[in-house]
Every structure is written in structure tokens, then in C-alpha cells.
Amino acid sequence: MIVVLNPNSSAEHVDNIVGLLNRNGVDNFVVPGGRQKTVEVFGDINGLDRSVLESLPMVERILDRGGPILAVDRRPDDATFDIPLGNGATIGGKKIAIIAGPCSVESLNQILDIAMAVKEAGAVALRGGAFKPRTSPYAFQGHGELGLEMLARAREETGLAIVTEVMRCDHVELVAKYADVLQIGSRNMHNTQLLAAAGEQDKPVLLKRGWGATLDEFLLAAEYVMLQGNRNVILCERGIRSHETYVRNTLALAVVPEVKRLSRLPVIVDPSHGTGRSHLVVPMSNASVACGADGLIIEVHNHPKAAWTDADQALDCDQFTALARGLEAFAGACSRTL
């Protein structure tokens, strides 16, 4: 059993709950960290009067089992949270947001060209990797802070919000200095220390699903961010690893309506990593909007064949423009707009 206290509960309130449980002979553990305190209750609770706990003013709710608490907060007629991106745009609600840009920031001219093209096509945010997690240690790892400076310059020129990945706890403050949205990549979805560090700052966090993660694990990763006080979490389905080898990943779009059923957090889709093949990005983008996604994050490069990373899955700027125009019909059929 999990006892969830109100966010404004004091240390004295926690002590009162623990004292009550101790007096009833119930083992318990105060979960450390986070602004919303929780107490886990162990063992035989048959002698515990649950109604007494529920009636206490500092208790927000009681769960019979462990699991997502903040992320799974869907109630009848609740709307999805609108997550601000820092430039007046939001993710969530009726408007579908498109984030686009290259896998890696290669040069200032490259990122400026792409930023201007995707802005013209309707994107609200620019993605681009300054720090790159690569399977091979010998592959290009990104320009680091220089890449962040290039992204910031692109924001100055276009007004697009900046979405970029943070890979280490000691980089959170640095990346937050330049970015509008901090991305936690698939490899780091289980890095609980990084999740907590990202939650301690006030920028929105775009959390990508791990390639082998269940839906519960995905939502629990969001909990690590939200327990630190930052509830501006954007979930991103980017495909899971399966027996299929033709595509890079298997894009599990069934997760999108299930997240919408369970949670108030917005969910977007990454059809680029989800397929690994540029010719599949358009149809899977259409399918993503049709099944309820709040947005898309798409890899776009001005010269895809010459891209330093992920060349096979990047669209060129003209292809991205055509994709954005084609999405209007799918958005309209779902009573949404771009």
C-alpha cells in the first residue's frame, strides 16, 4: 500500500503518518526525495483502519499497489496538460505540435538552414543533438556546448523552441541554460538519477520510452521527474526492439491511445527512430495523428545523404513540408489543428 501526501505536507505531517502506522504495528518506509512525499506500507495491514488514514487532511490518496501516481492522474472529462515550450507554443490540447530538426548539430549554417525550413513548414520547435549517445564509442558524439550555442543562435533567428538531449546529471544545468525542453533519450529512461536531476529544474522534459520498456515502466520513469516538482513531462513513443529486423524499431502506436486513457500527460510520437526508414516516416506520422498523438518529433536534414548521423531516417526539407501539409487532413478528421 502507498500513502501519498499532499504536495504541501510538512515533515511534521510525515512524522504523524509514520507514528500512526508504527502504533498499529505496521512496517513502513518514507520514500526519500521529491516534493510530494509518499510512505510505502509493508506486510499485514489487516489491523489497520484504512478509513482513518484516508480521513487525515494531509493524505491525498492511498493506492493498494505500487505504480504510477502522478502520471496516471486521468479523471473523467480531464483534459491533457498543455505543456509550454517557452516560445508561446504548447504541446497538448487540440493543437498538434511538430518538433523537427537534424539528429546532430553539425555546423551553424546547417542548423540555421534546417531551422528556417521547418519553421516555414509549421514546426513549433527545433530538435538537434549537441550531445549524442552512440552505440559505438568511435562514432561522432556531438559538438557539446558549441552545439548548444548553435541551437541558441537558431532560436534567435527563428523563434523556435529548442529541444535537445541531456545525457548526464552534471550536464542538466548546462543544457537547461540553452534549451527550452530537455530530452531524456531511450537509453536513459531507466537512469533514475538523471530523471530526478531533470525534474529539479523548471524546463519541460521530453521523456522517450526505452526500447524495451513496458508502459508501466515508462510512466514510472515520468514519476521520477514529477516527484521533484516538475510536472511538465512530455511522453514520447519512439518504438521498441522486437524480432522484426526490416525496420529499426517496431513503432508501438497502441501505446498512444492507452496513455491518453490513463494519463493527463501529452504523448508525442517519433516515427523517425520508430522505423529507421525515411519512406515510412510520412505514413507513420499520419497514423500517429489518427490514433491521438499530441505531436510528432521528426528528423529533418537539408542534405540527408550527407548527414553525420541517422541518414537513412531523415527527411529532406521539401519532404518535411509535404508531410506537414498532408497532416492537415488527418488532424481535421480528429477535430484537431496543426
For each residue, the residues with C-beta under 8 A, 3 or more apart:
1: 40 41 45 62 63 64 65
2: 38 39 40 41 62 63 65 66 69
3: 17 38 39 40 41 53 59 62
4: 36 38 59 60 61 62 63 69
5: 9 13 14 17 36 37 38 39 58 59 60
6: 9 36 57 58 59 60
7: 35 36 60 229
8:
9: 5 6 13 14 37 58
10: 13 14
11: 14 15
12: 15 16
13: 5 9 10 16 17 37 58
14: 5 9 10 11 17 18 30 37 39
15: 11 12 18 19
16: 12 13 19 20 56 58
17: 3 5 13 14 20 21 39 53 56 58 59
18: 14 15 21 22 28 30 39
19: 15 16 22 23
20: 16 17 23 24 52 53
21: 17 18 24 26 27 28 39 41 48
22: 18 19 25 26 28
23: 19 20
24: 20 21 47 48 49
25: 22 47
26: 21 22 41 42 43 44 45 47 48
27: 21 41 42 43
28: 18 21 22 39 40 41 42
29: 39 40 42
30: 14 18 37 38 39
31: 34 37 38 39 40
32:
33: 196 227 228
34: 31 37 38 196 199 227 228 229
35: 7 227 228 229
36: 4 5 6 7 60 70 226 227 229
37: 5 9 13 14 30 31 34
38: 2 3 4 5 30 31 34 69
39: 2 3 5 14 17 18 21 28 29 30 31
40: 1 2 3 28 29 31 66
41: 1 2 3 21 26 27 28 45 48
42: 26 27 28 29
43: 26 27
44: 26 47
45: 1 26 41 48 50
46:
47: 24 25 26 44
48: 21 24 26 41 45 52 53
49: 24 52 53
50: 45 53 54 62
51: 54 55
52: 20 48 49 55 56
53: 3 17 20 48 49 50 56 59 62
54: 50 51 59 62
55: 51 52 59
56: 16 17 52 53 59
57: 6
58: 5 6 9 13 16 17
59: 3 4 5 6 17 53 54 55 56 62
60: 4 5 6 7 36
61: 4 69
62: 1 2 3 4 50 53 54 59
63: 1 2 4 66 67 69
64: 1
65: 1 2
66: 2 40 63
67: 63 72 216 219 220
68: 71 72 216 219 220 222 223 262 263
69: 2 4 38 61 63 72 73 223
70: 36 73 222 223 226 227 231
71: 68 219 220 222 223 226 233 263 265
72: 67 68 69 219 262 263
73: 69 70 78 263 264
74: 78 261 262 263 264
75: 78
76:
77:
78: 73 74 75 264
79: 82 92 93 264
80: 92 93 260 264 265 266 294
81: 92 231 232 264 265 266
82: 79 90 91 92 93 266
83: 90 91 92 204 232 233 234 266
84: 89 90 204 232
85: 88 89 90 91 97 124 125 161 180 181 204
86: 161 180 181 203 204
87: 124 125 155 159 160 161 180
88: 85
89: 84 85 97 124 125 161
90: 82 83 84 85 93 95 97
91: 82 83 85 97 234 266 268 294 295
92: 79 80 81 82 83 266 294
93: 79 80 82 90 294
94: 335 336 337
95: 90 336 337 338
96: 289 293 294 295 296 327 331 336 337 338
97: 85 89 90 91 124 125 268 294 295 296
98: 118 122 123 124 125 295 296 298 324 327 338
99: 123 124 125 126 127 163 268 295 296 297 298
100: 114 118 121 123 125 126 127 297 298 299 300 320
101: 111 114 115 118 123 126 127 128 163 299 300
102: 105 106 110 111 114 127 128 129 299 300 301 307 314
103: 128 129 132 299 301 307 308 309 310 314
104: 128 129 132 140 142 147 307 308 309 310
105: 102 110 111 128 129 130 142 143 147 150 151
106: 102 110 111 307 308
107: 110 111 150
108: 111 112 150 153
109: 112 113
110: 102 105 106 107 113 114 301 302
111: 101 102 105 106 107 108 114 115 126 128 150 151 153 154
112: 108 109 115 116 153 154 157
113: 109 110 116 117 302 317
114: 100 101 102 110 111 117 118 126 128 300 301 302 317
115: 101 111 112 118 119 126 154 157 158 160
116: 112 113 119 120 157 158
117: 113 114 120 121 300 302 317 320 321
118: 98 100 101 114 115 121 122 123 126 160 300 317 320
119: 115 116 123 126 158 159 160
120: 116 117 321
121: 100 117 118 317 320 321 324 325
122: 98 118 324 338
123: 98 99 100 101 118 119 126 160 324
124: 85 87 89 97 98 99 160 161
125: 85 87 89 97 98 99 100 160 161 162 163 180 181
126: 99 100 101 111 114 115 118 119 123 151 154 155 158 160 161 162 163
127: 99 100 101 102 163 164 183 297 299
128: 101 102 103 104 105 111 114 147 150 151 154 162 163 164
129: 102 103 104 105 132 142 147 164 165 309
130: 105 142 143 144 145 146 147 148 150 151 164 165 175 178
131: 141 142 144 147 164 165 166 167 168 171 175
132: 103 104 129 139 140 141 142 165 309
133: 165 167 185 187 188
134: 137 139 140 141 309
135: 139
136: 139
137: 134
138:
139: 132 134 135 136 309
140: 104 132 134 308 309
141: 131 132 134
142: 104 105 129 130 131 132 147
143: 105 130 146 147 150
144: 130 131 147 148
145: 130 148 149 174
146: 130 143 149 150
147: 104 105 128 129 130 131 142 143 144 150 151 164
148: 130 144 145 151 152 164 174 175 177 178 179
149: 145 146 152 153 178
150: 105 107 108 111 128 130 143 146 147 153 154
151: 105 111 126 128 130 147 148 154 155 162 164 178 179
152: 148 149 155 156 162 178
153: 108 111 112 149 150 156 157
154: 111 112 115 126 128 150 151 157 158 160 162
155: 87 126 151 152 158 159 160 161 162 180
156: 152 153
157: 112 115 116 153 154
158: 115 116 119 126 154 155
159: 87 119 155
160: 87 115 118 119 123 124 125 126 154 155
161: 85 86 87 89 124 125 126 155 180 181
162: 125 126 128 151 152 154 155 178 179 180 181
163: 99 101 125 126 127 128 179 180 181 183 206 297
164: 127 128 129 130 131 147 148 151 175 178 179 181 182 183
165: 129 130 131 132 133 175 182 183 184 185
166: 131 171 172 175 176 179 182 183 184 194 198
167: 131 133 171 185 188 194
168: 131 171 172 194
169: 172 193 194 197
170: 173
171: 131 166 167 168 174 175
172: 166 168 169 175 176 182 194 197 198 200 201
173: 170 176 177 201
174: 145 148 171 177 178
175: 130 131 148 164 165 166 171 172 178 179 182
176: 166 172 173 179 182 201 203
177: 148 173 174
178: 130 148 149 151 152 162 164 174 175
179: 148 151 162 163 164 166 175 176 182 203
180: 85 86 87 125 155 161 162 163 203 204
181: 85 86 125 161 162 163 164 203 204 205 206 234
182: 164 165 166 172 175 176 179 198 201 203 204 205 206
183: 127 163 164 165 166 205 206 208
184: 165 166 188 189 191 194 195 198 205 206 207 208 221 225
185: 133 165 167 188 189 208
186: 189 208 209 210 211 238 273
187: 133 191 210
188: 133 167 184 185 191 194 195
189: 184 185 186 195 207 208 209 210 213 217 218 221
190: 210 213 217 221
191: 184 187 188 194 195
192: 195 196 221 224
193: 169 196 197
194: 166 167 168 169 172 184 188 191 197 198
195: 184 188 189 191 192 198 199 207 221 224 225
196: 33 34 192 193 199 200 224 225 227 228
197: 169 172 193 194 200 201
198: 166 172 182 184 194 195 201 205 225 230
199: 34 195 196 205 224 225 226 227 228 229 230
200: 172 196 197 228 229 230
201: 172 173 176 182 197 198 230
202: 230 232
203: 86 176 179 180 181 182 230 232
204: 83 84 85 86 180 181 182 230 232 233 234
205: 181 182 183 184 198 199 225 230 232 233 234
206: 163 181 182 183 184 234 236 268 297
207: 184 189 195 218 221 222 225 233 234 235 236
208: 183 184 185 186 189 236 238 270
209: 186 189 213 218 235 236 237 238 240 255
210: 186 187 189 190 213 217 218 221
211: 186 238 239 240 241 249
212: 240 241
213: 189 190 209 210 217 218 221 240
214: 217 218
215: 218 219 255 258 259
216: 67 68 219 220
217: 189 190 210 213 214 220 221
218: 189 207 209 210 213 214 215 221 222 235 255
219: 67 68 71 72 215 216 222 223 235 259 262 263
220: 67 68 71 216 217 223 224
221: 184 189 190 192 195 207 210 213 217 218 224 225
222: 68 70 71 207 218 219 225 226 233 235 265
223: 68 69 70 71 219 220 226 227
224: 192 195 196 199 220 221 227 228
225: 184 195 196 198 199 205 207 221 222 228 230 233
226: 36 70 71 199 222 223 229 230 231 233
227: 33 34 35 36 70 196 199 223 224
228: 33 34 35 196 199 200 224 225
229: 7 34 35 36 199 200 226
230: 198 199 200 201 202 203 204 205 225 226 233
231: 70 81 226
232: 81 83 84 202 203 204 205
233: 71 83 204 205 207 222 225 226 230 265
234: 83 91 181 204 205 206 207 265 266 267 268 294 295
235: 207 209 218 219 222 259 263 265 266 267 268
236: 206 207 208 209 267 268 269 270 297
237: 209 251 252 253 255 256 259 267 268 269 270 274 293
238: 186 208 209 211 249 251 269 270 273 274
239: 211 247 248 249 250 251 252 270 273 274 275
240: 209 211 212 213 249 250 252
241: 211 212 249 250
242: 249 250
243:
244: 247 250
245:
246:
247: 239 244 250 251 274 275 276 277 280
248: 239 273 274 275 276 277 313
249: 211 238 239 240 241 242 273 274 275 276
250: 239 240 241 242 244 247 274
251: 237 238 239 247 269 271 274 275 284
252: 237 239 240 255
253: 237 256 269 284 287 288 291
254: 257 258 291
255: 209 215 218 237 252 258 259 267
256: 237 253 259 260 267 269 288 291 292 293
257: 254 260 261 291 292
258: 215 254 255 261 262
259: 215 219 235 237 255 256 262 263 265 267
260: 80 256 257 263 267 292
261: 74 257 258
262: 68 72 74 219 258 259
263: 68 71 72 73 74 219 235 259 260 267
264: 73 74 78 79 80 81
265: 71 80 81 222 233 234 235 259
266: 80 81 82 83 91 92 234 235 294 295
267: 234 235 236 237 255 256 259 260 263 292 293 294
268: 91 97 99 206 234 235 236 237 293 294 295 296 297
269: 236 237 238 251 253 256 274 284 285 288 293 295 296 297
270: 208 236 237 238 239 273 274 296 297 298
271: 251 274 275 280 281 284 285 288 296 298
272: 275 276 278 281 297 298 299 310 313 314 315
273: 186 238 239 248 249 270 276 299 310 313
274: 237 238 239 247 248 249 250 251 269 270 271 284
275: 239 247 248 249 251 271 272 280 281 284 313
276: 247 248 249 272 273 312 313
277: 247 248 280 281 312 313
278: 272 281 304 312 313 314 315 319
279: 282
280: 247 271 275 277 283 284
281: 271 272 275 277 278 284 285 298 299 313 315 323
282: 279 285 286 319 322 323 326
283: 280 286 287
284: 251 253 269 271 274 275 280 281 287 288
285: 269 271 281 282 288 289 296 298 323 327
286: 282 283 289 290 326 327 330
287: 253 283 284 290 291
288: 253 256 269 271 284 285 291 293 296
289: 96 285 286 293 296 327 330 331 334 336
290: 286 287 330 333 334
291: 253 254 256 257 287 288
292: 256 257 260 267 334
293: 96 237 256 267 268 269 288 289 296
294: 80 91 92 93 96 97 234 266 267 268
295: 91 96 97 98 99 234 266 268 269
296: 96 97 98 99 268 269 270 271 285 288 289 293 327
297: 99 100 127 163 206 236 268 269 270 272
298: 98 99 100 270 271 272 281 285 315 320 323
299: 100 101 102 103 127 272 273 281 310 313 314 315
300: 100 101 102 114 117 118 314 315 316 317 320
301: 102 103 110 114 304 306 307 311 314 315 316
302: 110 113 114 117 316 317
303: 306 307 316
304: 278 301 307 311 314 315 316
305: 311
306: 301 303 311
307: 102 103 104 106 301 303 304 310 311 314
308: 103 104 106 140
309: 103 104 129 132 134 139 140
310: 103 104 272 273 299 307 313 314
311: 301 304 305 306 307 314
312: 276 277 278
313: 248 272 273 275 276 277 278 281 299 310
314: 102 103 272 278 299 300 301 304 307 310 311
315: 272 278 281 298 299 300 301 304 319 320 323
316: 300 301 302 303 304 319 320
317: 113 114 117 118 121 300 302 320 321
318: 321 322
319: 278 282 315 316 322 323
320: 100 117 118 121 298 300 315 316 317 323 324
321: 117 120 121 317 318 324 325
322: 282 318 319 325 326
323: 281 282 285 298 315 319 320 326 327
324: 98 121 122 123 320 321 327 328 338
325: 121 321 322 328
326: 282 286 322 323 329 330
327: 96 98 285 286 289 296 323 324 330 331 338
328: 324 325 331 332 338
329: 326 332 333
330: 286 289 290 326 327 333 334
331: 96 289 327 328 334 336 337 338
332: 328 329 335 336 337
333: 290 329 330
334: 289 290 292 330 331
335: 94 332
336: 94 95 96 289 331 332
337: 94 95 96 331 332
338: 95 96 98 122 324 327 328 331
